[in-house]
Amino acid sequence: MKKLIGLLVSLLIVLPLAPAQAADTVVRITSMAHQTFTGEFRNDDLAQELTPSGALGLLVYTPRVNNKTWVIDAALIDEVIAMTGDYTLANDATPAGNEIAAAWLKQLRKMTNGQQVVALAYGNPDVSLAQRLAPSELKSYYEIGKTQLETALGRPVRSEPSAGWSKGKSGLSYPLRKAYSDNRKALTRLSRVVNDPQLFMLRAQLSKLLSPKLDKDGREFFSYSARLAVDAMVHKLRINSGKYQITTTNVKLPVTVINEFDSDVTVNISMLPINSRVIVDSFDAVTIPAKSKKQLEMLVDVIAPGQTAVSALIIDSEGNDVVPTATLTLNSTVIDSRVTWFTTGAAILLLLAGVAQSVRRVRRRAK
């Protein structure tokens, strides 16, 4: 019997424990999204959750117990950090969570000090859904979750994508799934030429749309907020559409490219006429300085008069579109010299043919 007991003890010591069993207690710090994609908070509900009697407060305002594993969503912690500063509410109410958020954050750091901490994928998305919609993006969510949480807590944390720490299923509808994918693709295209921290974080925050914590109203609200934020981000790099009146055969037209990001952007610009009335030039390796406009001179060679349009595309080095296409409308009232020579030559030929026909008639009458 003593040998059997000794063997069991040895096995318990040698065999590794599963992640969820490695500690006596697992504390999960997660919640639904509170901060919109444009920066303000939807309401002040998070402040209530952070109070000692709130859902999140009850998790940290407790006597310290050793051998705990804390499973934390870094996106929630980023919201708490934002609340410690000056923040605004979308419902125009007066915010009251600064001190509450600061106290909760301090208590969290105290309670997790020396304990095991696991970072969830940023935004706590439904992992199975994220795997289907954007597997490469899910990998990024895990990396960002770990980095952001380490920064917030000031200490190393674990990230275990295959350990099954994420819980719950998202109820995101198929139209909203498509909206998520469209927003993600728009930011991915932009990130090919723009290196900007705000763009990077907005792309990461899309993960919150896949969170199991959101109810139906929350999914619709934050999906709409994401659409506004993505449109505004993409609009920072653009070509101004315009209308031009052309009165000469060859002309250089001004085309304005705008970069509202905090860093320089280098792109190619492709000019595509919708018909053969004009020939236009494109531009390679155009650098637009940060927070500036750059005016290019587009050479236009008029072939035939009339109205036409030119699609102006900002593309990356591989020829992929980066932002929505701008349209330049051209109205030409001149006739190209080649057209003039052609029509004049045709008239002369017709005249000579008429003269020849008259000569033949005169000869026939004379006979």
C-alpha positions in Angstrom: 0.0 0.0 0.0 2.8 2.4 0.9 4.5 1.7 -2.5 1.2 2.4 -4.3 0.7 5.7 -2.5 4.3 6.6 -3.3 3.8 5.8 -6.9 0.7 8.0 -7.2 2.4 10.9 -5.5 5.3 10.6 -7.9 2.9 10.6 -10.9 1.2 13.7 -9.6 4.5 15.5 -9.3 5.9 14.3 -12.7 2.8 14.7 -14.9 2.2 18.2 -16.3 -1.1 19.9 -15.4 -3.4 21.2 -18.1 -3.5 25.1 -18.3 -6.9 25.3 -16.7 -5.8 23.0 -13.9 -2.4 24.6 -13.3 -3.9 26.9 -10.7 -6.5 26.4 -8.0 -8.5 29.4 -9.3 -8.9 31.0 -12.8 -10.0 34.6 -12.8 -11.3 35.9 -16.2 -11.1 39.7 -16.8 -13.4 40.2 -19.8 -16.4 42.3 -20.7 -18.3 43.6 -23.7 -16.8 46.6 -25.6 -17.5 50.0 -24.2 -15.4 52.4 -26.3 -16.5 53.1 -29.8 -14.1 52.9 -32.7 -14.0 56.7 -32.9 -12.7 57.0 -29.4 -15.7 58.1 -27.2 -17.4 55.7 -24.7 -20.9 54.5 -25.5 -22.0 55.2 -22.0 -20.5 55.1 -18.5 -21.4 51.5 -17.7 -17.7 50.5 -17.6 -17.2 52.8 -14.6 -20.0 51.0 -12.8 -18.4 47.6 -13.6 -15.1 48.8 -12.1 -16.5 49.8 -8.7 -15.8 47.4 -5.8 -19.4 46.1 -6.1 -19.3 45.9 -9.9 -18.8 42.8 -12.0 -15.1 43.6 -12.6 -14.5 45.2 -9.2 -15.6 42.0 -7.4 -12.8 40.1 -9.2 -10.0 42.3 -8.0 -11.2 43.8 -4.7 -10.8 40.6 -2.8 -8.3 39.2 -0.3 -5.2 38.1 -2.1 -4.9 34.3 -2.7 -1.8 32.7 -4.1 -1.7 30.3 -7.0 -4.3 32.1 -9.2 -4.2 32.3 -13.0 -5.6 35.6 -14.5 -7.0 35.4 -18.0 -7.2 38.9 -19.3 -8.5 40.7 -22.5 -6.0 43.5 -23.2 -8.6 45.4 -25.2 -10.6 45.8 -22.0 -7.5 47.0 -20.1 -6.9 49.6 -22.9 -10.4 50.9 -22.3 -9.8 51.2 -18.6 -6.6 53.1 -19.3 -8.4 55.4 -21.6 -11.0 56.0 -18.9 -8.3 57.1 -16.5 -7.7 60.2 -18.7 -10.1 62.7 -20.2 -12.8 60.8 -22.0 -16.2 61.6 -23.5 -19.5 59.8 -23.7 -21.5 59.3 -26.8 -24.7 60.1 -24.9 -23.3 63.5 -23.9 -23.5 62.7 -20.2 -20.8 63.8 -17.8 -18.2 61.1 -17.4 -17.4 60.1 -13.8 -15.1 57.1 -14.1 -11.6 58.6 -14.0 -10.7 57.9 -10.4 -12.7 54.6 -10.4 -10.7 53.3 -13.4 -7.4 54.4 -11.9 -8.1 52.7 -8.6 -9.2 49.5 -10.3 -6.2 49.4 -12.6 -3.9 49.9 -9.6 -5.6 47.1 -7.7 -5.4 44.7 -10.8 -1.6 45.3 -11.0 -1.3 44.6 -7.3 -3.4 41.4 -7.4 -1.7 40.0 -10.5 1.9 40.7 -9.2 3.7 37.4 -8.9 0.7 35.5 -10.3 0.3 33.7 -13.6 -1.3 35.9 -16.3 -2.5 34.7 -19.7 -3.4 37.2 -22.5 -6.4 36.4 -24.6 -6.5 37.3 -28.2 -7.0 41.1 -28.4 -10.7 42.0 -28.1 -11.6 38.5 -26.8 -13.0 37.3 -30.2 -14.8 34.0 -30.8 -11.7 32.1 -31.8 -13.5 29.5 -34.0 -15.3 32.3 -35.9 -12.1 34.4 -36.3 -10.4 31.3 -37.5 -13.0 30.9 -40.3 -13.1 34.6 -41.3 -9.5 35.7 -40.9 -7.0 33.1 -39.6 -4.0 35.4 -40.2 -5.7 38.2 -38.4 -6.4 35.9 -35.4 -2.7 35.3 -35.1 -2.1 39.0 -35.0 -4.9 39.4 -32.4 -3.0 37.0 -30.1 0.3 38.9 -30.6 -1.2 42.3 -30.0 -3.1 41.0 -26.9 0.2 39.8 -25.4 2.1 43.0 -26.2 -0.6 45.4 -25.0 -1.2 43.5 -21.8 2.5 43.4 -21.0 2.7 47.2 -21.5 -0.4 47.8 -19.3 0.8 45.6 -16.5 4.5 46.3 -16.8 5.5 42.7 -16.7 5.7 39.6 -19.0 2.6 37.5 -19.6 1.8 34.3 -21.4 -0.1 33.8 -24.6 -1.4 30.3 -25.4 -3.6 30.3 -28.5 -4.0 26.5 -28.5 -4.7 26.1 -24.8 -8.5 26.9 -25.0 -8.6 29.9 -22.7 -11.2 31.7 -24.9 -14.8 30.9 -24.1 -18.1 31.6 -25.8 -19.6 31.9 -29.2 -20.4 35.1 -31.1 -23.9 35.7 -32.5 -22.6 37.9 -35.3 -25.1 37.8 -38.2 -23.9 37.0 -41.7 -24.4 40.6 -43.0 -22.3 41.9 -40.0 -19.7 39.2 -40.7 -19.4 40.5 -44.2 -19.1 44.0 -42.9 -16.3 42.9 -40.6 -14.5 41.3 -43.5 -15.0 44.3 -45.7 -13.6 46.6 -43.0 -10.7 44.3 -42.4 -9.8 44.1 -46.1 -10.0 47.9 -46.5 -7.5 48.4 -43.6 -5.3 45.6 -44.9 -5.0 47.3 -48.3 -4.2 50.6 -46.7 -1.6 49.1 -44.4 0.4 48.0 -47.4 1.6 51.6 -48.0 0.8 53.3 -44.7 2.7 52.6 -41.4 0.7 54.4 -38.8 0.0 53.3 -35.1 -3.7 54.5 -35.3 -4.2 52.4 -38.4 -2.6 49.4 -36.7 -4.8 49.7 -33.6 -8.0 50.2 -35.5 -7.3 47.0 -37.4 -6.7 45.2 -34.1 -9.9 46.7 -32.6 -12.1 45.1 -35.3 -11.6 41.9 -33.2 -14.1 43.3 -30.7 -16.9 42.8 -33.2 -16.4 39.0 -32.9 -16.6 39.0 -29.1 -19.1 36.6 -27.5 -19.8 39.3 -24.9 -21.7 41.5 -27.3 -25.5 41.2 -27.4 -27.5 41.9 -30.6 -27.8 45.6 -30.0 -24.1 45.9 -29.2 -23.1 44.0 -32.3 -25.1 46.3 -34.5 -24.0 49.5 -32.7 -20.2 48.7 -32.8 -20.4 47.4 -36.4 -21.8 50.7 -37.4 -19.1 52.5 -35.4 -16.4 50.4 -37.0 -17.7 51.4 -40.5 -17.5 55.1 -39.7 -14.0 54.8 -38.3 -12.7 52.7 -41.2 -14.2 55.1 -43.8 -12.5 58.0 -42.0 -9.2 56.2 -41.8 -9.3 55.3 -45.5 -10.2 58.8 -46.4 -7.0 60.1 -45.0 -5.2 59.0 -48.2 -7.0 60.1 -51.4 -7.0 61.8 -54.8 -9.3 64.8 -55.2 -11.9 64.2 -57.8 -12.5 67.1 -60.2 -13.9 68.5 -63.5 -11.7 70.0 -66.2 -12.4 72.0 -69.3 -9.8 71.4 -72.1 -9.3 73.9 -74.9 -6.0 72.8 -76.3 -4.7 69.6 -77.8 -2.0 69.0 -75.2 -2.3 70.2 -71.6 -1.0 69.5 -68.2 -3.8 69.2 -65.6 -3.3 69.6 -61.8 -4.1 66.5 -59.8 -4.1 66.8 -56.0 -3.1 63.8 -53.8 -3.7 64.2 -50.0 -2.0 62.4 -47.1 -3.4 63.1 -43.7 -1.3 60.5 -41.9 1.5 61.3 -39.5 4.1 59.7 -41.8 5.2 60.0 -45.4 3.5 57.7 -47.9 5.0 56.4 -51.2 2.6 55.1 -53.8 2.0 54.6 -57.5 -0.8 56.4 -59.2 -2.5 54.9 -62.2 -4.6 57.0 -64.6 -7.1 55.0 -66.7 -9.3 56.8 -69.3 -12.7 55.1 -69.9 -12.4 55.6 -73.7 -9.9 56.6 -76.4 -10.7 60.3 -76.6 -7.6 61.1 -74.5 -4.2 59.7 -73.6 -2.9 60.4 -70.1 0.2 59.6 -68.1 0.5 57.7 -64.8 2.9 58.3 -62.0 5.4 55.9 -60.2 6.9 56.1 -56.7 5.1 59.3 -55.7 6.0 60.3 -52.1 3.4 62.5 -50.3 4.8 64.0 -47.1 3.0 63.6 -43.8 0.0 65.8 -43.2 0.3 67.5 -46.6 -1.1 67.7 -50.2 1.0 67.1 -53.3 0.0 68.5 -56.7 0.9 66.4 -59.8 0.8 67.5 -63.4 -1.1 65.0 -65.5 -0.2 65.2 -69.2 -3.3 64.9 -71.4 -3.1 64.4 -75.1 -6.5 65.0 -76.8 -7.4 62.6 -79.6 -11.1 63.6 -80.1 -13.4 66.2 -78.6 -16.1 65.5 -76.2 -16.5 64.4 -72.6 -14.6 61.5 -71.0 -13.6 60.4 -67.5 -10.3 59.2 -66.1 -10.2 56.8 -63.1 -7.4 57.8 -60.7 -6.2 54.9 -58.6 -3.7 54.8 -55.8 -1.9 51.5 -56.0 0.9 49.7 -54.2 4.1 48.4 -55.7 2.3 45.2 -56.8 -0.5 47.0 -58.5 -3.1 46.4 -55.9 -5.7 49.2 -55.2 -5.1 50.9 -51.8 -8.1 53.3 -51.5 -11.3 53.9 -53.4 -10.9 55.2 -57.0 -11.3 58.9 -57.7 -12.9 60.2 -61.0 -11.6 63.1 -63.1 -14.1 64.4 -65.6 -12.6 65.9 -68.8 -14.5 67.9 -71.4 -12.6 68.8 -74.5 -13.8 71.3 -77.1 -10.8 71.1 -79.4 -10.2 69.0 -82.5 -6.8 67.3 -82.6 -4.6 68.2 -85.6 -4.5 64.6 -86.7 -8.2 64.6 -86.9 -8.1 67.8 -88.9 -5.5 66.4 -91.3 -7.6 63.2 -91.7 -10.9 65.1 -92.4 -9.1 67.5 -94.8 -7.4 64.7 -96.7 -10.8 62.9 -97.0 -12.4 66.1 -98.3 -9.6 66.5 -100.9 -10.0 62.9 -102.0 -13.7 63.4 -102.4 -13.1 66.6 -104.5 -10.7 64.9 -106.8 -13.1 62.0 -107.2 -15.8 64.4 -108.2 -13.6 66.2 -110.7 -12.6 62.9 -112.3 -16.2 61.9 -112.6 -17.0 65.2 -114.3 -14.1 64.8 -116.8 -15.3 61.3 -117.7 -18.9 62.6 -118.3 -17.6 65.4 -120.6 -15.5 62.9 -122.6 -18.5 60.6 -123.1 -20.6 63.5 -124.4 -17.9 64.6 -126.8 -17.8 61.1 -128.3 
